[in-house]
Amino acid sequence: MSSIVSVKNVYKSFLTERGQTINALEQANLEITPGEFVSIVGPSGCGKSTLLRIMAGLEKADLGETIYAGRLLNKPHQDVGMVFQEYSVLPWRTVFDNVCLGLEFLQEKKSVRSERAIQYLKLVGMAKFADAYPYELSGGMRQRVAIARALANNPQVLLMDEPFGALDAHTRILMQKELLRIWRETQKTIILVTHSVDEAVYLANRIVVMTSRPGKIREIINVDFEHPRNRSNPLYGQMTARILDILEEEVVTAGEF
């Protein structure tokens, strides 16, 4: 199957305020096929989020390129949605109006915006809160709204940068289950950056393990056991331990521990 997203030999560096060059990514290569659920893990500061932002067209690589559906991706694209770690809903807009936001930018008709917003609010279980404001919602509910807003634009690829990082442990587990349900129902391609190895193993078909900075793709691991996954399964524990060992080795080698 041909790739829907291709990251080809990507390099990225940043210049600090003190004039120091920070090499974030080096020779990053990745192929994503349609309908996959891919998680990206790596040591803190290894360029995971930078790689995701390059795939979203929000950052430009110094060298290399990102290809979406055979076309160069160097700016945001309607077919590539993004969900951030922060609750990026607008506090002065209702839940319904937040979900409509991207469709307004696309200048969709009001009837289309309304139909699409209701459709995806139902999908994430937030339809009865359509008239609520973000301050009236829990963290998990606000993140559901952010996911609904991204899906309402009907992207083919959904990029997620630590979307559950700010949630408590129980809510995070519930949101993981919800995300799997949404993935199955929509058949979108999902690429998720996470600091949680457990989350990666629970959700993904493939796990991309990055090196310490400058970030390279060290290993891509296939997760071959079926959903829904049981955390008490010995295979689950073995895979989690394997990835944690790789990350520990990276941190020690980089002299960061």
C-alpha positions as CSV (number, residue, x, y, z in Angstrom):
1,M,0.0,0.0,0.0
2,S,1.3,3.4,-0.9
3,S,2.1,6.0,1.8
4,I,-0.3,8.8,2.7
5,V,2.4,10.7,4.5
6,S,6.2,10.5,3.8
7,V,8.9,12.2,5.8
8,K,12.1,12.2,3.7
9,N,15.5,13.0,5.2
10,V,14.3,15.8,7.4
11,Y,16.6,18.0,9.3
12,K,15.6,20.9,11.6
13,S,17.5,23.2,13.9
14,F,16.6,26.2,16.0
15,L,18.6,29.3,17.1
16,T,18.3,30.3,20.7
17,E,18.1,33.8,22.0
18,R,21.8,33.5,23.0
19,G,22.7,32.5,19.4
20,Q,23.2,28.8,20.2
21,T,22.1,26.4,17.5
22,I,20.0,23.5,18.7
23,N,19.8,20.5,16.3
24,A,16.2,19.1,16.8
25,L,15.9,16.6,14.0
26,E,18.5,14.8,11.9
27,Q,17.8,12.6,8.9
28,A,14.3,11.7,10.0
29,N,12.5,9.3,7.6
30,L,9.1,7.9,8.1
31,E,6.3,6.3,5.9
32,I,2.7,6.3,7.1
33,T,0.0,4.3,5.2
34,P,-3.7,5.2,5.1
35,G,-5.7,4.1,8.1
36,E,-2.7,3.4,10.4
37,F,-2.5,4.4,14.0
38,V,1.1,5.4,14.7
39,S,2.5,6.6,18.0
40,I,5.8,8.4,18.3
41,V,7.8,8.1,21.5
42,G,11.3,9.3,22.5
43,P,13.3,11.0,25.2
44,S,12.2,14.4,26.3
45,G,13.4,17.1,23.9
46,C,14.2,14.7,21.1
47,G,12.1,16.5,18.5
48,K,8.8,14.5,18.6
49,S,6.6,17.6,18.6
50,T,8.8,19.3,16.0
51,L,8.4,16.4,13.7
52,L,4.7,16.4,14.1
53,R,4.5,20.2,13.4
54,I,6.5,19.7,10.2
55,M,4.0,17.0,9.2
56,A,1.2,19.5,9.9
57,G,2.9,22.2,7.7
58,L,3.3,24.4,10.8
59,E,7.1,24.2,10.8
60,K,9.4,24.1,7.8
61,A,12.3,21.7,7.7
62,D,15.8,23.0,7.0
63,L,16.5,20.1,4.7
64,G,14.3,17.3,3.4
65,E,10.6,17.2,2.7
66,T,7.2,16.0,3.8
67,I,4.9,14.5,1.2
68,Y,1.1,14.2,1.7
69,A,-0.7,12.0,-0.9
70,G,2.0,12.6,-3.4
71,R,2.2,16.4,-2.9
72,L,4.8,18.5,-1.1
73,L,3.5,19.6,2.2
74,N,5.1,22.9,3.3
75,K,2.0,24.7,4.8
76,P,-1.1,23.7,6.7
77,H,-3.5,21.6,4.6
78,Q,-7.2,20.9,5.0
79,D,-6.7,17.2,4.8
80,V,-4.2,17.2,7.8
81,G,-5.8,18.1,11.1
82,M,-4.0,18.8,14.4
83,V,-5.0,18.3,18.1
84,F,-2.7,20.0,20.6
85,Q,-1.8,19.2,24.2
86,E,-3.2,22.4,25.4
87,Y,-7.0,22.9,25.5
88,S,-7.1,25.0,22.4
89,V,-10.8,25.7,22.4
90,L,-11.7,29.4,22.5
91,P,-13.3,30.4,25.8
92,W,-15.7,33.0,24.4
93,R,-17.3,30.5,22.0
94,T,-19.8,27.8,22.8
95,V,-18.9,24.1,22.2
96,F,-20.9,24.2,19.0
97,D,-19.3,27.4,17.8
98,N,-15.8,26.0,18.6
99,V,-16.4,22.9,16.5
100,C,-17.6,25.2,13.6
101,L,-14.5,27.3,13.7
102,G,-12.4,25.5,11.0
103,L,-15.5,25.2,8.8
104,E,-15.9,29.0,9.0
105,F,-12.3,29.5,7.8
106,L,-13.1,27.1,4.9
107,Q,-16.2,29.3,4.2
108,E,-18.6,26.4,4.3
109,K,-22.3,27.2,4.2
110,K,-24.0,27.6,7.6
111,S,-26.1,24.5,7.0
112,V,-23.0,22.4,6.3
113,R,-21.3,23.8,9.4
114,S,-24.3,23.0,11.6
115,E,-24.7,19.4,10.2
116,R,-21.0,18.6,10.5
117,A,-20.7,20.1,14.0
118,I,-23.6,18.1,15.3
119,Q,-22.3,14.9,13.6
120,Y,-18.9,15.1,15.3
121,L,-20.2,16.3,18.6
122,K,-22.4,13.1,18.7
123,L,-19.3,11.1,17.7
124,V,-17.3,12.3,20.7
125,G,-20.3,12.2,23.1
126,M,-20.6,15.9,23.5
127,A,-23.9,16.8,21.6
128,K,-25.8,17.6,24.8
129,F,-23.2,20.1,25.8
130,A,-23.3,22.0,22.4
131,D,-24.5,25.3,24.1
132,A,-22.0,25.1,27.0
133,Y,-18.8,27.2,27.3
134,P,-15.4,25.7,27.8
135,Y,-15.2,26.9,31.5
136,E,-18.2,24.8,32.2
137,L,-16.4,21.6,31.0
138,S,-13.9,19.2,32.5
139,G,-10.4,18.8,30.9
140,G,-11.5,15.6,29.2
141,M,-14.6,17.2,27.8
142,R,-12.7,20.2,26.4
143,Q,-10.3,17.8,24.7
144,R,-13.2,16.0,23.2
145,V,-14.4,19.3,21.7
146,A,-10.9,19.9,20.3
147,I,-11.0,16.4,18.6
148,A,-14.5,17.1,17.3
149,R,-13.3,20.4,15.8
150,A,-10.4,18.8,14.1
151,L,-12.6,16.0,12.7
152,A,-15.3,18.4,11.5
153,N,-12.9,19.6,8.8
154,N,-12.9,16.0,7.5
155,P,-9.1,15.5,7.4
156,Q,-7.6,12.3,6.1
157,V,-4.8,12.5,8.7
158,L,-5.2,13.5,12.3
159,L,-2.0,14.6,14.1
160,M,-2.2,14.6,17.9
161,D,0.5,16.2,20.1
162,E,0.2,14.7,23.7
163,P,-3.6,15.3,23.6
164,F,-4.2,13.6,27.0
165,G,-1.0,14.7,28.8
166,A,-2.8,17.2,31.1
167,L,-5.6,14.7,32.1
168,D,-5.7,12.7,35.3
169,A,-4.9,9.0,35.0
170,H,-8.5,7.7,34.9
171,T,-9.8,10.2,32.5
172,R,-6.8,9.5,30.3
173,I,-7.6,5.8,30.1
174,L,-11.2,6.7,29.2
175,M,-10.1,9.1,26.5
176,Q,-7.7,6.4,25.0
177,K,-10.7,4.1,24.7
178,E,-12.7,6.9,23.1
179,L,-10.0,7.6,20.6
180,L,-9.8,4.0,19.5
181,R,-13.6,4.0,19.0
182,I,-13.3,7.2,16.9
183,W,-10.4,5.7,14.9
184,R,-12.4,2.6,14.1
185,E,-15.6,4.5,13.1
186,T,-13.9,7.2,11.0
187,Q,-11.0,5.1,9.6
188,K,-8.7,8.2,9.7
189,T,-5.0,7.9,9.8
190,I,-3.8,9.0,13.2
191,I,-0.3,9.9,14.3
192,L,0.1,10.5,18.0
193,V,3.0,11.9,19.9
194,T,3.1,10.8,23.5
195,H,5.5,10.6,26.5
196,S,3.6,7.6,27.7
197,V,5.0,4.2,26.5
198,D,1.9,2.5,27.9
199,E,-0.4,4.8,25.9
200,A,1.6,4.1,22.7
201,V,1.4,0.3,23.2
202,Y,-2.3,0.5,24.1
203,L,-3.3,2.5,21.0
204,A,-0.9,2.1,18.1
205,N,-0.4,-0.4,15.2
206,R,3.2,0.8,15.0
207,I,5.4,2.7,17.4
208,V,8.2,5.0,16.2
209,V,11.0,5.2,18.8
210,M,13.2,8.2,18.4
211,T,16.8,8.8,19.6
212,S,17.9,11.6,22.0
213,R,18.4,15.0,20.3
214,P,19.1,15.4,17.5
215,G,16.1,13.2,16.9
216,K,16.4,10.3,14.5
217,I,14.2,7.3,14.0
218,R,15.9,4.6,15.9
219,E,13.4,1.8,15.6
220,I,9.9,1.2,14.3
221,I,8.0,-1.5,16.3
222,N,5.0,-3.4,15.0
223,V,2.3,-4.0,17.6
224,D,0.8,-7.3,16.4
225,F,-1.8,-8.1,19.1
226,E,-5.4,-7.1,18.6
227,H,-7.5,-4.3,20.0
228,P,-8.9,-4.0,22.6
229,R,-5.6,-4.6,24.4
230,N,-5.4,-6.0,27.9
231,R,-2.7,-4.4,30.0
232,S,-2.3,-7.6,32.0
233,N,-1.3,-9.5,28.8
234,P,2.4,-10.6,29.1
235,L,3.0,-9.5,25.5
236,Y,1.9,-6.0,26.5
237,G,4.3,-5.9,29.4
238,Q,7.1,-7.3,27.4
239,M,6.7,-4.7,24.6
240,T,6.4,-1.8,27.2
241,A,9.6,-3.0,28.9
242,R,11.4,-3.3,25.6
243,I,10.6,0.3,24.6
244,L,11.4,1.7,28.1
245,D,14.8,-0.1,27.9
246,I,15.5,1.6,24.5
247,L,14.6,5.0,25.9
248,E,16.7,4.5,29.0
249,E,19.7,3.6,26.8
250,E,19.2,6.7,24.8
251,V,19.1,9.0,27.8
252,V,22.1,7.4,29.4
253,T,24.1,7.5,26.1
254,A,23.3,11.2,25.7
255,G,24.5,11.8,29.2
256,E,21.1,13.2,30.3
257,F,20.7,11.0,33.4
